[in-house]
Amino acid sequence: MSDPAVRKLYILAKGDHYEQLHTMVGLVATAASMGWEAHVFLTYGALWRFAHGDMSEAEVGFSTPEVKKKYEKGIENGKIPDLDELLEEARDLGGDRIRLYGCTTSVKLLHLEPDTLSGVDTLLAHASFLHMVGDGHLVIT
């Protein structure tokens, strides 16, 4: 995972609405298909949804009624994928290039049990994740 020629994507995923999680999972899946590394720091709502395996049950949060309706229709007719399945496929495709980190503060605040965190690779504090990002590029969802 330390090959300097491999592109790296860093994502701070905090949102718990479907479209926020969809953006995160879509970026991870795209990175995996392109041979990139993807490092995802799951915090607050995103960590809660991931830990409970129900990202696809998240509420659609668009405030514009027309956009919300069209997005919900896309979920219903399968044009927008099941997020938990898509993330699993991305991790299978990307192997060890796809890494998920749980936020230590969020784990404490949300009282997450260790058995719900089996899908994360490790727990990190904010500073540790930002140190990892270094001079890279960070996407926030």
Buried (B, 14 or more C-beta within 10 A) or exposed (E): EEEEEEBBBBBBBBBBBBBBBBBBBBBBBEBBEEEBBBBBBBBBBBBBBBBEEEBBEBEBEBEEEEEBEEBBEBBEEEEBBBBBEBBEBBBEBBEEBBBBBBBBBBBEEBEBEEEBBEBBBEBBEBEBBBEBBEEEEEBEB
